Amino acid sequence: MLAFDTECHLLIPGCGFEAPGLHSFVFDPLFTVGGFEFNKPMLLALLSTVVVVWFFWAAFGKAKVVPGKLQMIGEAGYDFVRRGLVYDALGKKEGEKYVPFMVALFFFVWIMNLWSIIPVMAFPVTSVIAFPAGLAAIVYILWMYLTFKKHGFVGGWKNITGYDKSLGWVLPLIVVIEFISNVIIRPFTHAVRLFANMFAGHLLILMFTIASWYLLNGIGIVYAGASFAMTLAMTAFELFIQAVQAYVFVLLACNYVQGALAEHH
């Protein structure tokens, strides 16, 4: 989002720097249907779904023994998540059934992040906490389901709380700590890690972008150039962070699934 006063520059009397803030993440609805407001982040999330589905449909809809360019890219991306994340965490035999979900999750998060550097779009969907929270909730529900399916009701709670009689007198303390950590804090940190990184990154890019324009007047031209250079540097860095955050989000999801399926000792 790059909405700011384009008439405001340094040296213009009464014209102060319009710093970005929480208002930069609030959007007016594009349209309203029956009280439901559909805004820009929702549109970008929907477009992310379309992009991911279209890409893999185009890449594998008519897969060939000798792959074309799009199929090669699709296979490389699929194999990266399968071998670099799922197999490493769950093993080949146990992890294969979770590969499609993790691949979809990785590319969905990544595309939602990437909108930040696309002209006109210019907004990372995951900088709105509702979207990372929704994805983290799906992973959390899957983790809980697999835990109790694998270990039963009593065994599931033992797995979640780290129950082990050999711990002796510290067992109650460990159970409480593990319960709070796994049941309450885990989904929160899973969502906030992604949200906070994308929120901060977008805020920094906004800051330097607006500053570049604001300083583009009189003696501020030199500073505007420096600010613009920082905008380019932060955008390049953000490209890296976007991919890393998608990777970390799915890596944690794989680790949670692995923990759910692991034998309790």
C-alpha positions in Angstrom: 0.0 0.0 0.0 1.6 3.3 -1.1 -1.2 5.8 -0.4 0.3 9.1 0.7 0.2 12.8 -0.1 2.2 13.1 -3.4 2.0 16.9 -3.1 3.9 17.0 0.1 7.7 17.6 -0.1 10.6 18.8 2.1 10.8 22.7 2.3 7.0 23.1 1.6 5.7 25.1 4.6 3.3 23.2 6.8 4.0 19.9 5.1 5.4 17.3 7.4 6.6 13.8 6.7 3.7 11.3 6.6 5.1 8.3 8.4 3.5 4.9 7.7 1.8 3.1 10.5 -1.1 0.8 11.4 -3.3 2.9 9.0 -1.1 1.6 6.1 -2.5 -1.9 6.8 -6.2 -1.0 6.9 -8.1 -1.0 3.6 -11.5 0.2 2.6 -13.8 -2.6 1.3 -13.8 -3.1 -2.5 -17.4 -4.1 -2.2 -19.9 -5.2 0.4 -22.3 -8.1 0.1 -24.9 -8.7 2.8 -22.7 -7.0 5.4 -19.6 -9.0 4.3 -16.8 -6.6 3.3 -14.3 -7.8 0.7 -11.1 -5.8 0.7 -7.7 -5.8 -1.0 -5.9 -8.4 1.2 -8.8 -10.8 0.6 -8.6 -10.3 -3.1 -4.8 -11.0 -3.0 -5.4 -14.1 -1.0 -7.9 -15.3 -3.5 -5.5 -14.5 -6.3 -2.8 -16.4 -4.5 -5.1 -19.5 -4.5 -5.7 -19.0 -8.2 -2.0 -18.6 -9.0 -1.0 -21.8 -7.1 -3.8 -23.9 -8.5 -3.2 -22.6 -12.1 0.6 -23.2 -11.9 0.4 -26.8 -10.7 -2.5 -27.6 -13.0 -0.5 -26.1 -16.0 2.7 -27.9 -14.9 1.2 -31.3 -14.2 -2.2 -31.4 -15.9 -0.6 -33.1 -18.9 2.7 -34.3 -17.5 5.2 -35.7 -20.0 8.1 -38.1 -19.6 10.3 -35.4 -21.1 9.1 -32.4 -19.2 8.7 -28.9 -20.7 10.0 -25.8 -19.0 6.9 -25.2 -16.8 6.8 -28.9 -15.7 10.5 -28.8 -14.9 9.9 -25.7 -12.7 7.0 -27.4 -11.0 8.9 -30.6 -10.4 11.8 -28.6 -8.9 9.5 -26.7 -6.5 7.6 -29.9 -5.6 10.8 -31.8 -5.0 12.3 -29.0 -3.0 9.5 -29.1 -0.4 9.2 -32.9 -0.5 12.9 -33.7 0.0 14.1 -30.6 1.8 11.2 -30.3 4.3 8.8 -33.3 4.5 11.3 -36.2 4.1 13.8 -34.5 6.4 11.2 -34.2 9.1 9.0 -37.2 8.6 11.0 -39.7 6.5 10.1 -40.9 3.1 7.6 -43.6 4.0 5.7 -41.7 6.6 6.0 -38.3 5.0 4.8 -39.0 1.5 1.1 -38.7 2.3 1.7 -35.2 3.7 3.7 -33.9 0.7 0.7 -32.4 -1.3 -0.5 -30.5 1.8 2.9 -29.1 2.6 3.7 -28.2 -1.0 0.4 -26.3 -1.3 1.0 -24.6 2.1 4.5 -23.5 1.1 3.6 -22.0 -2.2 0.4 -20.4 -0.9 2.4 -18.6 1.8 5.2 -17.7 -0.5 2.8 -16.1 -3.1 0.9 -14.2 -0.5 4.3 -12.8 0.7 5.4 -12.0 -2.9 2.6 -9.5 -3.6 4.5 -7.1 -1.5 7.0 -6.4 -4.3 4.5 -6.5 -7.2 3.6 -3.1 -8.6 0.0 -2.0 -7.9 -0.6 -5.0 -5.6 2.3 -3.8 -3.2 1.1 -5.6 -0.1 2.0 -8.8 1.6 -1.2 -10.6 2.6 0.5 -12.3 5.6 1.1 -8.9 7.2 -2.6 -9.1 8.2 -2.6 -11.4 11.2 -5.9 -13.1 10.3 -4.2 -14.9 7.4 -1.2 -16.5 9.2 -3.5 -17.2 12.1 -5.9 -19.1 9.9 -3.1 -21.2 8.3 -1.6 -21.8 11.8 -5.0 -23.0 13.0 -5.2 -25.5 10.2 -1.8 -26.9 11.1 -2.8 -26.9 14.8 -5.9 -28.9 14.1 -4.0 -31.4 12.0 -1.4 -31.8 14.8 -4.1 -32.4 17.4 -6.0 -34.8 15.2 -2.9 -36.9 14.4 -1.7 -36.8 18.0 -5.0 -38.3 19.4 -5.4 -40.6 16.4 -1.9 -42.1 16.9 -1.8 -42.3 20.7 -5.4 -42.4 21.8 -7.0 -39.9 24.3 -4.8 -40.6 27.3 -1.6 -41.3 25.3 -2.3 -38.1 23.3 -2.3 -35.9 26.3 0.9 -37.7 27.6 2.5 -36.9 24.2 1.4 -33.2 24.4 2.4 -32.7 28.0 5.6 -34.7 28.0 4.4 -37.0 30.7 7.2 -39.2 32.0 7.1 -40.8 35.5 10.9 -40.9 35.5 10.9 -37.1 35.9 10.0 -37.6 39.6 9.0 -34.6 41.6 9.4 -32.1 38.7 6.8 -34.0 36.6 3.8 -31.7 37.5 5.9 -28.6 36.6 7.0 -30.1 33.3 3.4 -31.1 32.5 2.1 -27.6 33.1 4.9 -26.0 31.1 4.5 -28.4 28.1 0.8 -28.0 28.2 1.0 -24.2 28.0 3.8 -24.3 25.4 2.1 -26.8 23.1 -1.6 -26.1 23.4 -1.6 -22.4 23.9 1.7 -20.8 22.8 2.5 -23.0 19.8 -0.2 -21.8 17.4 0.3 -18.2 18.5 4.0 -18.2 17.8 3.5 -20.2 14.6 1.3 -17.4 13.3 3.1 -14.4 14.8 6.5 -15.4 13.4 5.2 -15.1 9.9 3.0 -12.1 10.5 5.7 -10.0 12.4 8.4 -10.5 9.7 6.1 -9.5 6.8 4.6 -6.6 8.8 8.0 -5.2 9.7 9.4 -5.7 6.2 6.5 -4.0 4.5 6.7 -1.1 7.0 10.4 -0.5 6.3 9.8 -0.5 2.5 7.0 1.9 3.0 9.1 4.2 5.2 12.0 4.5 2.6 9.6 4.8 -0.3 7.6 7.6 1.2 10.8 9.3 2.4 12.3 9.1 -1.1 9.4 11.1 -2.5 9.2 13.5 0.4 12.9 14.4 0.2 12.8 14.9 -3.6 12.9 18.6 -3.4 15.8 21.2 -3.1 18.6 20.1 -0.8 16.8 16.9 0.0 17.6 15.3 -3.4 20.8 13.7 -2.2 19.0 12.2 0.7 16.2 11.1 -1.5 18.7 9.2 -3.6 20.1 7.5 -0.5 16.6 6.7 0.7 15.7 5.2 -2.8 18.8 3.1 -2.6 17.7 1.8 0.7 14.2 1.0 -0.8 15.9 -1.1 -3.5 18.1 -2.8 -0.9 15.2 -3.5 1.4 13.1 -4.9 -1.5 15.9 -7.3 -2.5 16.2 -8.3 1.2 12.5 -8.7 1.4 12.5 -11.2 -1.5 14.9 -13.4 0.5 12.8 -13.0 3.7 9.6 -13.9 1.9 11.0 -17.3 0.8 12.6 -17.9 4.2 9.4 -17.3 6.0 7.4 -19.6 3.8 10.1 -22.2 4.4 10.1 -21.8 8.2 6.3 -21.9 8.4 6.2 -25.2 6.6 9.2 -26.6 8.4 7.5 -26.0 11.7 4.3 -27.6 10.3 6.4 -30.7 9.4 8.0 -30.8 12.8 4.6 -30.6 14.5 3.3 -33.5 12.4 6.4 -35.4 13.2 5.9 -34.8 16.9 2.3 -36.0 16.7 3.4 -39.3 15.0 6.4 -39.9 17.2 6.2 -42.7 19.8 5.8 -41.4 23.4 8.5 -42.4 25.8 
